[in-house]
């Protein structure tokens, strides 16, 4: 039993099974029954000794409606049942209250139904939800409901013999192909520790490797002292890379100094390291996703087994991943919404660390979207910049082409 509910004094039971699985259901004290809709499903219903006996097997994508007095039975295969939603419309209950006797409606086919409510006059059913493709919509609601809206837009519907309203929800969201860099949303979860503050800090022992070509050794890591560039997290929560200590990964950092090279010669896909060492590539780009969309974004790398290098990824001042070209296995790094500003400017910094004397080069880096969803979710306010510490406010426009990075730092 998937669920049961009561609408207009008619009890409705939802049954489901695997496609092809033989089922049998018995309802006592039934005088007569009618199969209103069956599709391609081989379901039979007969009366025997005042009991309704239902037998057969459901098929993929087909739904059977059986009406018997004040009782209705809906039978579907398990995969179709995954698109069923039964949100509550009682204002005193949560949208998915587990109590089946709370007033509700039955909705099938959308990717996600977040909420449903009926207008004061009782004739309009307002549904909030998400779509990932154009799909059908079928609703079983009180008879007074004659119109349906989906995320505030009216849906053209028609009545069916089963007493439902049926229509089509159009998926219209489109995003143009993003060139060179592309994006996906998500996050890197790292388990913390509550005892690390007790461990000794600093260099406790060292050993110099290699021949007699060692020239100098500089100890760095307290750039700016108490007034370091990262005013939010402090230097104890940052890494040891020179570019990170200098705050070059933070929004608002100026590249107008002699350490940075600008222009077309600093494209990370054409610029390489000829020996062991580290380069940093810094870029800014704009995103303007349309309102009513949920578009996860990620940074995608192409592995290069012949080029041994590692990279650290920073977006808007936050480290979101580490890439290893030869070892892997991760090549897709999710950029979570809220850190990534989907409605404004973003700052991206990627390091290229060559591990041996042969040098290294990126094979390919792209921003990719992992899904396109028309959504009723409330948009996040955008990233919180570290420098200066202000919140960027979103402006929803058409997505714009990303500006490529124009500077890199060699150290």
N, C-alpha and C positions, 0 to 999 in steps of 0.2 A: 504494500500500500504506500503510494507516494504521499498522499495527504487526503483530507476530506474537509469539506466546508459546506455552508448553507447559504444559498442566495435565493431570495424571494420564496422562502419556505420550501425550497427544493434542496434535498441533501445530495451532494455530488461526491463520489468516491473516485479517486485517481489510482488506477492499477498499472503496473509496468512489469515487463519481463525482458529477457534477452531475445533478440530476433530468432525466430524459429523454435523457441522454447515452448513446450506445451503447458498450458495453464488450465486451471479449473477454479471457478469461484461460484459460491452458492449464496443467494440472498433469500431468506425465508419470508413467508407471508406476502408473496407477490402474486397478483392476479393475472397480469398481462405485461408484455414488454414489446418495444419496437426498436430495431436497429436503425438509427437515423443516418449514420454515416459510417462507412467501413473502409474505403480506399482499397488498398491491395491486401489488407489483412484478412486472414481466414478465421474469423471469430463467429461463433454461433451462440444463440441464446434461445433457450426453450423453458417452458413451464412444466414442472413435474411435481405433483402433490403440493401445490401452492408455493413451490419454491422456484426461484429463477436460477437456472444452471447455465453458466457461461463457460465455454470451452473453446480451444483453438490455440493459435500461436500468432503473435504480432510480427509484422514485417517492418523493416527499416523505413522510417519516414511516414508511416501510416498511423492514423489515430481512429479508433472506433468509439462512437457515441451510442450508448444504449439508454433509452428512456423507459422507466417503469413507474407510473404513478408519480409520486412525489420524490422519487429517487432517480438519480442519473449516474451512470457509470461511464468513465472514460478510460480506455485501455490503449497503451502505447508501448513501443519498444523502449529499452533503457536509454538509448542514445537520443531519441526524440524527447524523452522525459527530462533530459538535462536542460532543455530549453523552456521548461515549465516554470512559472513564477506565480506565487500566491500571496502578494503583499496585502497587508491589512489596510483598510480605509477608515477604521475607527480612529478619530483624532486623539483618543485617550490611550491608544496602544502603539507600540513600536511597529515599523513597517513589516517586520517578520516575527511578530509575536507567535509563540509556539501553540497558543490556545486556538484550536480549530473553530470554536464557536464565536470568535470575534469576527465582525463583519469584514469581508475581504472580496477580492476579485481574482479571477483566474486569467493569466496571460501566458501565451505561448509564442515561441520563436525568437524573440530578441536575444542578443548576446548577454545583456545584463539589464535587469529592472531594479532600480534603486528605491523607488517610492511610487505610490499611487494615491490619488485623492479624488473625491467627487465634489463638484461645485455645489454651492449653496442651494441652487435650484434643483440639483440632483440629475441634470441631464448631460453633464459633461464629465468625462473621466480624464483626469490629467495624469499622465505617466511620465516619470523621469527615468532615463536609462542610457545605456551605451550601445553603439553599433560598431561592428567591424566589417560589415558588408550589407548590401541591400537584402532585405529579408521580409518574409510575411509577418503579419501581426494578426492574432486571433484572440479575442477577449470575450470572456463570459462574465457578465456584470448584471446588476439589477436591471429589470426591464425599463426603468425610467431613463437609463443611460442611452442616449441616441447619438452622441458625438464623442470623439476621442481626440486628445492632443498628445503629441510626443515631444517632450522637451519644449513645450510651448507652441508647437506648430500643429495646426489642424491636420488630421489624417482622414483621407477619403475612405469610407467604410461601406460595407453592404451587409445586410442581415442574411444569416444562413438558416437552414431548416433546424439546426441544432440549437438555435436561440442565441448564437454568438454573433459578434461583429467582426468582420474580416477585412483587412486592408494590407497595404504594402508600405514598408518604411524604406526610404531611399537613402543610400550611403553616398554622400556627395563630397566627402572630404578628400582633397588632393593636395599633395606636397610636391613641388618640382624637385628634380634630381639635384642634389647638392654636389658640387664639383670639388675634387681634391680632398677636402675633409668632409666627413659626414658623421652623424651622431646617433646614441641610444641611452635610455635612462636607467638608473639603477644605483646600487651602492656597494661599497666594499665594507663588509662587517668584520671587525677585528675584535677578538675577545681581549678584554683588558685585565688588569691585575690590581689588587688593592694593597700590595706589599712592595711594589717596585721602588717606592720612595726611600726604602731602607737600604737599598743596595748602593755600594760605593760608586762614585762617578769619576770620570776623567780617565786618563791613560795610566794603566797599572803596570803594563810591561809592553815591550815592543821588540821587533827584530827587523833589520833591514835586509831585503832580498836583492839579488842581482850582483853585478860586477862593480867596477870602480867608477861607474858613470853617475853616481849619486852626487848631486850638487847642493841642494838646499832642502830644508824641511821647515815649513811654516805652520805654526799652530794657530788655527783660526776657530771662531765659533762664538765669540762674544761681541759681535759687531753691534755697535751702538750702545752696549751695556744695558742699563735699565731702560733706555729709550730706543730699543731695537725697532726695526721696521714692522714687525708683527705685534701690534699693540693688543691683540685679542688673546693669543695663545702663549706668547713668550717664547724665548729661544730654547727652553727645555722641552718644548713640544714640537720643535722643528727638527729636520734632518741635518746632516753635516755637509751637504753639497754647498759649494761656494755661492751658487746662484740663489739657493734657498736662504742662506744666512744673509745675503744682501737684500732679500725681499723682492727679487726680480719676478717672482711668480705672483705677486700681489697686484690686484687692480690698482691703477694709479701710479705704478712705478714708471719713471721716465727713462727711456733708452737713449736720451740725447747726451751721450758721453763717448769717449774714445774707445771704450771696450766693446762697443756694439757695431756691427756692420749692417747696413740697410740696403734695400734694393733687391733686384731679381736674383742676385748671386747667393742669397741666403735661403732659397727654397729648400726645405728639409728633404725633398725627394730627389734633388740634384746635387746637394752639397754633402760631401763625405768627410770622414776623418782618414788621413793617410797613415796614421800611426796610433798607438795607444793614447788615450786622452778623452776629454769630455767637451762637448758642445751643448749649448742650450738654444732652442728655437722658441721665440715668443711671438704670438699672434693675437689679434683681436678680431672678433667676428660678431655679426648681428643675427639674431633669430627673431622672427615675428610670426608665431604660429597663430592660426585663426581662432577666434573665440569658439567655444563648444568643441574643442578637440583635446585629445589625450595622446601625445606623440612621444613615446620613449626614444631617447637618443643615446648613442654610444660612440666611442672612438675605436676604430677597427685597424689593427696592424696586420701586415703580411709577414709571416715568419721567413727568415733567411738563414738556413743552416750553415751556409758558407761564410756568413758574416757574424762573428760573435760579438754581440753588443747587448747592452741593457738600457732601459729607458724608464724614467719616472714621469708620471703624468700629473700636471697640476691644472685645475680649472677654477678660475676666480679665487685663487689663493689656497685651494684645498687639494691635497694630494689624493688622487682617486685611483691609483693603480701603478703597478710595476710590470714592465714587459721585458721578457728575455727572448731574444731572437732564436737562439739555438736550442734552448731547453723547453720554453713554453710551460704548460700547454695553452695558457690563456692568451687569446688574441683579441677578444672583444671586451671593452671596459665600459661599463654602464656609467652614465653621467646623470646623477639623480636630479629630478626636477626640484627646484628650490635652491640648490647650489648652481646648477645651470639655469641661466636666465632665458627662458623660452620667449621672452617678449622684450628683448633689448640687447645690450652689449655684453660680451663675454671675453674673458682673457684666458688664453691657453698657453702653457709653457711645457715643452717636452725636452728632456735631456737625451743626448746620445753619448753613451759611454762605450768606447771601444776597449775590449778586454785584452787585445794582443797587438803586436807590432804591424799586422797586416792592415789595420785600420777597419773602418766599418761605415755602412751606409744604410739608410732606411729603404726597404723595398717598396712599401706603399703604406700610406696612412689615409684613412677616410673617416668622415662623419657619416653615420648611417642611422636610419630610423628603423626600429625593430617592429613597429606596429603603427597602424593608423586607425584611431578609434574616435568616432563622434561621441562625445561624452557630455553628461550634465554635471560633471564634477566642477567644483569651484576652483578656478585657476590660482596657483600659488603666486605670491607677490614678487617673485624673482629673487636673484641672489642677493645676499647681504655682503657688500664689499668690505674688505678689511681696511684698505687705505683708499679714500677716507671711509670711516665706519658709518656709512649711510645706506639706506635701503633703496634699491632701484625699483621704481614703480613701473608696472607693465603697461604697454600700449599694444593692443592687438591689431596688427595689420597683416598684409600678405607677407609670407616668408620671403626674406631677401637673401641675395647671394652673399656668402661669407667673404670677408676681406682676408686675404692671405697674410701670413706673418711677414713682417718686413725687417726683422732684425734677429741676429743671433750673437751669442757671447761665447768666446773661446777662452778656456782657462786650463 
